[in-house]
Amino acid sequence: MPAAPFPMYVDGAAHVPDRPAREVRSPGDGTVAGRVLLGTPDDVDRAVTAARAAAPAWRHTSVFDRAGLCRRLADAVVARKDELATLLTAEHGKPFHSEARGEVDAVATAFRDAADQVVSLRAESIAVRDPAKRVLIQRRPRGVYSVITPWNFPIAVAAIYYLAPGIASGNTLVWTPAPSVSGVASLLTGVLHDAGLPSGVLNLVTGEGPVVGNAAIRHPGVNAVGFTGSTATGHAIAQAGAGKPVQLELGGNGPTIVLEDADLDLAAAAIASGSFGNAGQICTSTERVLAHAGVAADLAERVAALADKIVLGDPFAAETTMGPVHTAELADRVCAQITDAASRGGRVLAGGGRPDDAPTPHYVRPTVVDDVPPDSDLHVAETFGPVAPIVRWNTPDELRALVAASGFGLSGAVFSRDVGRAITLAEDLPCGIVNLNEASSYWEPNIPAGGTAGSGSGHGRTGGPWSIEEMTEQQAIVISTGPWEA
């Protein structure tokens, strides 16, 4: 008899309706990690109803009480750290020791940060022409949020961007995680409820995005939408949620630029970290390196030497430093991009595709490709795999053309010993974040994250206080004081 499926959560209780369930298999070894219920619009309606019922009381709960609860939630997450990390590794494939446990820590940090930040929200008074009026501007929760989260950081992105700031600021939420990582989302939701999260504040509905996600976005009882994921899906969500505040963090393929005066050891270490961390499955990962022709060969050799030191293998093994990519389809696409670039003149210096003895087709070796053709998919498209493609340039005009070749604008990096020159270049890059002499993937939650206007990387800013601002709205209260008499 198959194991019970991961429960949904509605109105504070496990919700296991009679629905079809889909097996979730581990990318690491192919074993069954669990079964996810395929919810329906009826499940979404039940969740939204619970969120709306809980919203008035939660909104009027003291901000200090909400902050205190967030700290207790953080403690509960830490207490069950290894349980959460084990399921995260089984479902996702990221290494247990070097990455999964750290992701759980990030969830706890998100709730602690939200507790500190929400009590610092300030109201203000503004001047008006009428001497008998006073105007108070305050921030209040938007209401019921539909939150749709990706598979690459299943619980960290959810907690940092949406759950912790949303709960702290007085919203109620309907969470739809990616189906392939719904087990760890279910476990986390259960942990939060066990720690005292009030019924209806966070509701979890699992299933296919086009079914349950779409139903939540369009539901008339939902006030606002938060989504992190692909650009194509984000555009569809923006259309479906028209008329509601929609916060989108989408794809990335920002440039990492290495100038001729860069510290190449520093640049190589950062590029390796940015390209191979989480097996390259980060929106801000180092997906294209634009290196000055005078240093490109030397840089490529250094990055390749670091790639050769990475231990690709069983994500539960202590010695493993990189696990499989999440899906076999993603592995196919990444390998095809590498093959295409190599067939058109790119030189594979490390890796180059799947290892021969991998237990599943999800494994891709950490790969470095030098002399990547500028028009290749490996350069212009979002790769989302463990590849460091190096494209060469000679003149500033060539560099500008390469930067413009990809339509994403999330995160980039510049390496140069001349900080003034690096800052000037950074100010012209179409990226929401530019890191100087640091990997493009470096980020802390108190740094605003999001795409630049007009790019394929979304809009709005997420992380820490920026998420709290996005998930609240300003309200003006006008007070008539009447005439003053001495």
C-alpha positions in Angstrom: 0.0 0.0 0.0 1.5 3.4 -1.0 2.5 5.8 1.8 0.0 8.6 2.7 0.4 11.7 0.6 1.8 14.9 2.0 -1.1 16.8 3.5 -2.3 20.2 2.5 -3.1 22.7 5.3 -6.4 24.6 5.5 -7.6 26.6 8.5 -4.8 25.3 10.7 -5.4 21.6 10.1 -4.0 18.9 7.8 -6.3 18.7 4.8 -6.2 15.4 2.9 -9.1 15.4 0.4 -9.8 12.5 -1.9 -7.6 13.6 -4.8 -5.2 11.9 -7.2 -1.6 11.9 -5.9 1.6 12.0 -7.8 4.9 10.3 -6.8 7.8 12.5 -6.2 11.1 10.8 -6.9 14.5 11.9 -5.6 16.8 13.3 -8.2 19.7 11.8 -6.2 18.9 8.1 -6.5 15.4 7.8 -8.1 13.7 6.5 -5.0 10.2 7.6 -4.1 10.5 10.7 -1.7 6.7 10.9 -1.2 3.4 11.6 -2.9 1.8 15.0 -3.5 -1.9 15.6 -3.7 -3.1 17.2 -6.9 -5.5 19.8 -5.5 -8.4 21.4 -7.3 -10.1 24.9 -7.4 -12.4 23.6 -4.7 -9.3 23.2 -2.4 -8.2 26.7 -3.3 -11.6 28.1 -2.5 -11.6 26.4 0.9 -8.1 27.9 1.6 -9.1 31.4 0.5 -12.2 31.2 2.6 -10.1 30.3 5.6 -7.6 33.0 4.9 -10.3 35.7 4.6 -12.0 34.5 7.8 -8.7 34.8 9.7 -7.6 38.1 8.2 -9.5 40.6 10.5 -8.2 39.1 13.8 -4.7 38.7 12.5 -4.5 42.1 11.0 -5.5 43.6 14.4 -3.1 41.5 16.4 -0.5 43.7 18.0 2.6 44.0 15.9 4.7 43.0 18.9 2.6 39.8 19.3 3.1 39.0 15.7 6.9 39.6 16.0 7.0 37.4 19.1 5.2 34.6 17.2 7.7 34.9 14.4 10.6 34.4 16.8 8.8 31.2 18.2 8.4 30.0 14.6 12.1 30.5 14.0 12.9 28.4 17.1 10.6 25.6 15.9 12.2 25.5 12.5 15.7 25.2 14.1 14.5 22.4 16.4 13.4 20.3 13.4 16.3 21.4 11.2 17.6 18.0 10.2 14.1 16.6 9.6 13.4 19.5 7.2 16.8 19.3 5.5 16.5 15.5 5.0 13.2 15.8 3.1 14.6 18.9 1.2 17.6 16.9 0.0 15.4 13.9 -0.9 13.0 15.9 -3.0 15.3 18.6 -4.4 18.7 16.9 -4.7 20.9 19.6 -3.1 23.6 18.4 -0.7 22.4 17.8 2.8 25.5 18.9 4.6 26.6 21.9 2.6 23.4 23.3 1.3 20.1 21.8 2.6 20.8 22.5 6.3 21.9 26.0 5.4 18.6 26.6 3.6 16.7 25.6 6.8 18.8 28.1 8.7 17.8 30.7 6.2 14.1 30.0 6.9 14.7 30.6 10.7 16.6 33.8 10.0 13.8 35.1 7.8 11.3 34.8 10.6 13.7 36.4 13.1 14.5 39.2 10.7 10.8 39.8 10.0 10.2 40.1 13.7 12.8 42.8 14.1 11.8 44.7 10.9 8.1 44.8 11.3 8.2 46.6 14.6 10.2 49.3 13.0 7.6 50.2 10.4 6.9 53.9 10.9 3.8 56.1 10.3 4.2 59.7 9.3 2.3 62.9 9.3 2.3 65.1 6.3 1.5 68.8 5.9 -1.7 69.9 4.2 -3.0 73.4 3.3 -6.1 73.3 5.6 -4.9 74.3 9.0 -7.8 72.4 10.6 -6.6 69.0 9.2 -4.0 66.5 10.2 -3.0 63.6 7.9 -1.5 60.4 9.2 0.1 58.0 6.7 0.4 54.4 7.9 1.1 51.0 6.4 -1.4 48.2 6.6 -1.5 44.6 5.3 -2.9 44.1 1.8 -5.1 41.2 3.0 -5.1 37.7 1.5 -2.0 36.9 -0.5 -1.7 34.1 -3.1 2.0 33.0 -3.0 3.5 30.8 -5.7 7.0 29.6 -5.1 9.7 27.8 -7.2 11.6 24.5 -6.7 15.2 25.8 -6.6 15.0 27.1 -3.0 11.7 25.5 -1.9 11.5 26.8 1.6 14.1 29.6 1.7 12.6 31.7 -1.1 9.1 31.1 0.3 10.1 32.2 3.8 12.4 35.1 3.0 10.3 36.6 0.2 6.7 35.9 1.3 5.9 33.8 4.4 7.9 35.6 7.1 7.2 39.2 6.0 3.6 38.3 5.1 2.8 36.8 8.5 4.7 39.5 10.4 3.0 42.3 8.6 -0.5 41.0 9.2 -1.4 39.3 5.9 -3.0 35.9 5.5 -1.7 33.6 2.8 -2.6 30.8 0.4 0.7 29.1 -0.5 1.1 27.0 -3.7 4.6 25.5 -3.9 6.1 23.8 -6.9 4.7 20.2 -7.0 8.0 18.5 -7.0 9.0 20.0 -3.6 5.6 20.1 -2.0 6.6 17.6 0.7 9.0 19.9 2.4 6.5 22.7 2.0 3.9 20.6 3.8 6.4 19.7 6.5 7.3 23.3 7.1 3.7 24.4 7.3 3.0 21.7 9.8 6.0 22.8 11.9 4.7 26.4 11.9 1.3 25.3 13.0 2.7 23.1 15.7 4.5 26.2 17.0 1.3 28.2 17.4 0.6 29.8 14.1 -3.1 30.8 14.2 -5.6 28.9 12.1 -6.1 30.3 8.6 -3.1 32.6 8.6 -1.1 30.3 6.3 -2.9 27.8 4.1 -1.1 25.3 1.8 -2.7 23.9 -1.4 -0.6 21.5 -3.4 -1.0 20.6 -7.1 -0.2 21.7 -10.6 0.4 25.4 -11.1 -2.0 25.8 -14.0 -4.8 24.4 -11.8 -4.4 25.5 -8.2 -2.0 28.4 -8.8 -4.2 29.9 -11.5 -7.3 29.4 -9.4 -5.7 31.2 -6.5 -4.5 34.1 -8.6 -7.9 34.6 -10.1 -9.9 34.0 -7.0 -12.0 37.1 -6.1 -11.1 36.6 -2.4 -7.4 37.1 -3.1 -6.1 40.7 -2.7 -2.5 40.4 -4.0 -0.1 37.9 -5.6 3.5 37.0 -5.1 5.4 34.8 -7.5 9.0 33.7 -8.0 9.8 31.6 -11.0 10.2 31.6 -14.8 9.7 34.6 -17.0 7.1 33.0 -19.2 5.0 31.9 -16.2 5.4 35.3 -14.6 4.0 37.0 -17.6 1.0 34.7 -17.6 0.5 35.3 -13.8 0.7 39.1 -14.4 -2.2 38.8 -16.9 -4.2 36.5 -14.8 -3.8 38.8 -11.7 -4.6 42.0 -13.6 -6.1 44.5 -11.2 -4.3 43.1 -8.2 -0.9 44.0 -6.8 1.5 41.5 -8.4 5.0 41.0 -7.1 7.3 39.1 -9.5 10.8 37.9 -9.3 11.6 36.1 -12.6 14.5 34.7 -14.6 18.0 36.0 -14.7 21.0 35.8 -17.0 22.9 38.9 -15.8 26.5 39.4 -17.0 29.6 38.9 -14.9 32.1 41.2 -16.4 35.9 40.7 -15.9 38.0 43.7 -16.8 41.6 43.4 -17.9 42.9 44.6 -14.5 40.9 42.2 -12.4 42.3 40.0 -9.6 41.9 36.7 -11.5 42.2 34.5 -8.5 39.4 36.4 -6.8 37.3 36.5 -10.0 37.8 32.7 -10.6 36.7 31.8 -7.1 33.6 33.9 -7.2 32.7 32.7 -10.7 33.0 29.0 -9.6 30.9 29.8 -6.5 28.3 31.6 -8.6 28.2 29.0 -11.4 28.1 25.8 -9.3 26.4 26.7 -6.1 23.0 24.9 -5.9 24.2 23.2 -9.1 23.7 26.5 -10.9 20.0 26.6 -10.2 19.8 30.2 -8.9 18.2 33.1 -10.7 21.2 35.2 -9.8 23.8 32.5 -10.6 26.8 33.3 -12.8 25.4 32.2 -16.1 27.6 34.2 -18.5 31.1 35.5 -18.0 32.1 38.4 -20.3 35.9 38.5 -20.0 38.4 40.8 -21.6 40.3 38.9 -24.3 43.6 39.8 -22.6 42.7 37.8 -19.5 40.0 35.3 -20.7 42.3 32.3 -21.3 44.0 32.6 -17.9 40.7 33.2 -16.1 39.1 30.2 -17.9 41.9 27.9 -16.8 41.6 29.0 -13.2 37.8 28.4 -13.1 38.3 25.0 -14.7 40.8 24.0 -12.0 38.2 24.9 -9.4 35.5 23.0 -11.2 37.7 19.9 -11.2 37.8 20.1 -7.4 34.0 19.9 -7.0 32.7 16.6 -5.7 29.6 15.6 -7.7 27.7 12.8 -6.1 25.2 11.4 -3.6 23.6 14.5 -2.0 23.5 12.8 1.4 27.2 12.0 1.4 29.3 14.2 3.6 32.0 14.7 1.0 29.6 15.8 -1.8 29.8 19.5 -2.7 27.4 19.5 -5.6 24.3 17.4 -6.2 22.2 16.6 -9.3 20.0 19.2 -11.0 16.4 19.0 -10.1 14.9 17.4 -13.2 16.1 15.2 -16.0 14.6 17.7 -18.5 16.7 20.4 -17.1 19.8 18.2 -17.4 18.9 17.5 -21.0 18.6 21.2 -21.8 21.9 22.1 -20.1 23.8 19.4 -21.9 22.3 20.4 -25.2 23.4 24.0 -24.6 27.0 22.8 -23.9 27.0 20.6 -27.0 25.7 23.4 -29.2 28.3 25.9 -27.9 31.1 23.3 -28.4 30.0 22.4 -31.9 30.3 26.1 -32.9 33.8 26.7 -31.5 33.5 26.8 -27.8 36.2 24.9 -25.9 35.1 22.7 -23.0 37.9 22.9 -20.3 36.1 21.0 -17.5 33.1 18.8 -17.3 31.0 18.7 -20.4 27.9 16.7 -19.7 26.6 13.8 -17.7 28.9 11.5 -15.8 28.8 7.9 -17.0 28.1 6.2 -13.7 25.4 8.4 -12.3 22.4 6.7 -10.6 19.9 9.0 -12.3 19.9 11.2 -15.5 19.8 14.3 -13.3 23.6 14.6 -12.8 25.5 17.2 -14.8 29.3 17.7 -14.3 30.4 21.2 -13.3 31.4 22.6 -16.7 33.6 25.5 -18.0 33.4 26.5 -21.7 35.8 29.1 -23.1 35.3 31.0 -26.3 31.6 30.7 -26.2 30.0 32.1 -29.4 28.1 35.3 -28.5 24.9 34.2 -30.3 24.8 30.8 -28.6 22.0 29.7 -26.3 24.6 29.2 -23.6 25.2 33.0 -23.6 21.8 34.6 -24.4 19.4 32.2 -22.6 19.0 31.4 -18.9 20.9 28.2 -18.4 20.0 27.2 -14.8 22.7 24.6 -14.6 26.3 24.1 -13.4 28.0 25.8 -16.4 30.4 28.8 -16.5 30.4 30.0 -20.1 33.2 32.5 -21.0 32.6 35.0 -23.8 35.5 37.2 -24.9 35.5 40.9 -25.8 38.1 43.5 -26.8 36.4 46.9 -26.9 33.8 48.8 -24.8 31.4 48.7 -27.8 31.8 44.9 -28.0 31.1 44.7 -24.3 28.0 46.8 -24.5 26.6 44.6 -27.3 27.2 41.5 -25.3 25.5 42.9 -22.2 22.5 43.8 -24.4 22.3 40.4 -26.0 20.3 38.8 -23.2 17.0 40.4 -22.1 17.3 39.6 -18.4 18.1 42.2 -15.7 18.3 40.6 -12.3 21.8 40.4 -11.0 25.3 41.0 -12.4 28.9 41.4 -11.3 32.0 43.4 -12.2 35.6 42.5 -11.4 38.3 45.2 -11.5 41.0 46.6 -9.2 39.8 50.1 -10.2 36.8 50.6 -8.0 35.8 53.9 -9.6 35.8 52.3 -13.0 33.8 49.3 -11.7 31.2 51.6 -10.1 30.8 53.6 -13.3 30.3 50.4 -15.3 27.9 49.0 -12.7 25.7 52.1 -12.8 25.1 51.5 -16.5 24.3 47.7 -16.2 20.6 46.9 -16.6 20.5 44.8 -13.4 18.6 45.2 -10.1 21.8 44.2 -8.2 25.4 44.5 -9.3 28.1 43.0 -7.1 31.6 44.4 -7.4 34.5 41.9 -6.9 31.9 39.4 -5.7 29.9 36.6 -7.3 26.6 37.7 -9.0 24.8 35.2 -6.7 25.9 36.9 -3.5 22.9 38.3 -1.6 21.6 38.9 1.9 17.9 39.5 2.6 18.4 43.1 3.7 19.5 43.9 0.1 16.5 44.7 -2.2 16.3 42.0 -4.9 14.4 42.2 -8.2 14.5 42.9 -11.9 15.3 46.1 -13.6 12.5 47.9 -15.5 11.8 46.6 -19.0 13.7 43.4 -18.5 12.5 39.8 -18.4 13.3 39.6 -14.6 10.1 40.9 -13.2 9.3 43.9 -11.0 9.0 44.8 -7.3 11.6 44.2 -4.6 11.8 41.3 -2.3 13.8 40.4 0.8 13.6 41.6 4.4 12.1 45.1 4.8 11.6 45.3 1.1 9.1 42.4 1.1 7.3 44.0 4.1 6.9 47.2 2.1 5.7 45.3 -0.9 3.2 43.3 1.2 1.7 46.3 2.8 0.1 49.4 1.4 0.0 53.1 2.5 -3.3 54.4 3.9 -3.9 58.1 4.6 -6.1 59.0 7.6 -7.4 62.6 7.5 -8.3 64.1 10.9 -10.4 67.2 11.2 -9.3 69.0 14.3 -11.6 72.0 14.1 -10.6 75.5 15.1 -8.3 76.1 18.0 -9.3 78.4 20.7 -6.9 80.0 23.2 
